[in-house]
Amino acid sequence: MAKATPKSDKKSTGRKSAVPVPPEIDASVLDTLYQTITARRGTDPALSHSARLLSRGTRKIAQKFGEEAVECLIEAVAGNKRELIGESADVLYHLLVMWVDAGVQPEDVWSELRRREAMSGVAEKASRPKENV
Ligand SMILES: N=c1c2ncn([C@@H]3O[C@H](COP(=O)(O)OP(=O)(O)OP(=O)(O)O)[C@@H](O)[C@H]3O)c2ncn1[C@@H]1O[C@H](COP(=O)(O)O)[C@@H](O)[C@H]1O
């Protein structure tokens, strides 16, 4: 994933820039969003979509995730890149709501991805226990 170069004034005087430095545009946005969704749990559903969704329970949360995933794959198959970006954001948001509901921490998933870095997808599949037929 391409990482935007953060604006920094470190090399110059060390003084703070008058220009506000935007948050980095990278995957850390997922950690921030996860924390926001977690903080919304139990708050007023009229003010927070996350609070409303979390109050509706696991089945509804899973259903919404599935719907967003389908909308995402439709845009991918249609070759609509711009729409795919928007639908991808919806999928990631609803995935994070599902993690919050299930008590899954982002670090748990990041660790699993790190563990897999050492192994190719082909080798990983070959290492799975064979199903009984
Ligand atoms: N990233 C998102 C985000 N992506 C999608 N959605 C919402 O997901 C909803 C999907 O629409 P749907 O009609 O499919 O869902 P629905 O209203 O539950 O519909 P029904 O199932 O009831 O028919 C829309 O209301 C979107 O606004 C999101 N809602 C919130 N966030 C972010 O989550 C954070 C917390 O938001 P709040 O919880 O609203 O404060 C903020 O940073 C938001 O930007």
The ligand as an SDF file (V2000), in Angstrom:
LIG
                    3D

 44 47  0  0  0  0  0  0  0  0999 V2000
  -17.1900    4.9910    7.9480 N   0  0  0  0  0  0  0  0  0  0  0  0
  -18.3740    5.0660    8.3210 C   0  0  0  0  0  0  0  0  0  0  0  0
  -19.4370    4.5160    7.5400 C   0  0  0  0  0  0  0  0  0  0  0  0
  -19.4500    3.8810    6.3530 N   0  0  0  0  0  0  0  0  0  0  0  0
  -20.7570    3.6140    6.0880 C   0  0  0  0  0  0  0  0  0  0  0  0
  -21.5420    4.0650    7.0940 N   0  0  0  0  0  0  0  0  0  0  0  0
  -22.9990    4.0730    7.1820 C   0  0  0  0  0  0  0  0  0  0  0  0
  -23.5340    2.8340    6.8900 O   0  0  0  0  0  0  0  0  0  0  0  0
  -24.8710    3.0370    6.4970 C   0  0  0  0  0  0  0  0  0  0  0  0
  -25.1890    2.0860    5.4100 C   0  0  0  0  0  0  0  0  0  0  0  0
  -26.4500    2.4280    4.9150 O   0  0  0  0  0  0  0  0  0  0  0  0
  -27.5920    1.3610    4.8610 P   0  0  0  0  0  0  0  0  0  0  0  0
  -28.8310    2.0640    4.4150 O   0  0  0  0  0  0  0  0  0  0  0  0
  -27.1280    0.1900    4.0690 O   0  0  0  0  0  0  0  0  0  0  0  0
  -27.6980    0.8820    6.3920 O   0  0  0  0  0  0  0  0  0  0  0  0
  -28.8460    1.0900    7.4220 P   0  0  0  0  0  0  0  0  0  0  0  0
  -29.1290    2.5470    7.6330 O   0  0  0  0  0  0  0  0  0  0  0  0
  -28.4320    0.3530    8.6600 O   0  0  0  0  0  0  0  0  0  0  0  0
  -30.0700    0.4090    6.6910 O   0  0  0  0  0  0  0  0  0  0  0  0
  -31.1160   -0.6970    7.1620 P   0  0  0  0  0  0  0  0  0  0  0  0
  -30.3840   -1.9880    7.3540 O   0  0  0  0  0  0  0  0  0  0  0  0
  -31.7100   -0.2110    8.4460 O   0  0  0  0  0  0  0  0  0  0  0  0
  -32.0680   -0.7440    6.0360 O   0  0  0  0  0  0  0  0  0  0  0  0
  -25.0340    4.4970    6.0860 C   0  0  0  0  0  0  0  0  0  0  0  0
  -25.8270    5.1570    7.0420 O   0  0  0  0  0  0  0  0  0  0  0  0
  -23.6060    5.0030    6.1410 C   0  0  0  0  0  0  0  0  0  0  0  0
  -23.5010    6.3430    6.5750 O   0  0  0  0  0  0  0  0  0  0  0  0
  -20.7570    4.6220    8.0060 C   0  0  0  0  0  0  0  0  0  0  0  0
  -21.0650    5.1980    9.2080 N   0  0  0  0  0  0  0  0  0  0  0  0
  -20.0510    5.7160    9.9330 C   0  0  0  0  0  0  0  0  0  0  0  0
  -18.7320    5.6800    9.5210 N   0  0  0  0  0  0  0  0  0  0  0  0
  -17.6900    6.2880   10.3550 C   0  0  0  0  0  0  0  0  0  0  0  0
  -17.7890    5.7870   11.6560 O   0  0  0  0  0  0  0  0  0  0  0  0
  -17.4290    6.7750   12.5980 C   0  0  0  0  0  0  0  0  0  0  0  0
  -18.5080    6.8750   13.6510 C   0  0  0  0  0  0  0  0  0  0  0  0
  -19.7310    7.2130   13.0350 O   0  0  0  0  0  0  0  0  0  0  0  0
  -21.0420    7.3190   13.9180 P   0  0  0  0  0  0  0  0  0  0  0  0
  -21.1680    6.0190   14.6410 O   0  0  0  0  0  0  0  0  0  0  0  0
  -22.1790    7.5550   12.9490 O   0  0  0  0  0  0  0  0  0  0  0  0
  -20.8420    8.4630   14.8600 O   0  0  0  0  0  0  0  0  0  0  0  0
  -17.2710    8.1000   11.8340 C   0  0  0  0  0  0  0  0  0  0  0  0
  -15.8920    8.3140   11.6940 O   0  0  0  0  0  0  0  0  0  0  0  0
  -17.9010    7.7920   10.4870 C   0  0  0  0  0  0  0  0  0  0  0  0
  -17.2590    8.4640    9.4430 O   0  0  0  0  0  0  0  0  0  0  0  0
  1  2  2  0
  2  3  1  0
  2 31  1  0
  3  4  1  0
  3 28  2  0
  4  5  2  0
  5  6  1  0
  6  7  1  0
  6 28  1  0
  7  8  1  0
  7 26  1  0
  8  9  1  0
  9 10  1  0
  9 24  1  0
 10 11  1  0
 11 12  1  0
 12 13  2  0
 12 14  1  0
 12 15  1  0
 15 16  1  0
 16 17  2  0
 16 18  1  0
 16 19  1  0
 19 20  1  0
 20 21  2  0
 20 22  1  0
 20 23  1  0
 24 25  1  0
 24 26  1  0
 26 27  1  0
 28 29  1  0
 29 30  2  0
 30 31  1  0
 31 32  1  0
 32 33  1  0
 32 43  1  0
 33 34  1  0
 34 35  1  0
 34 41  1  0
 35 36  1  0
 36 37  1  0
 37 38  2  0
 37 39  1  0
 37 40  1  0
 41 42  1  0
 41 43  1  0
 43 44  1  0
M  END
$$$$
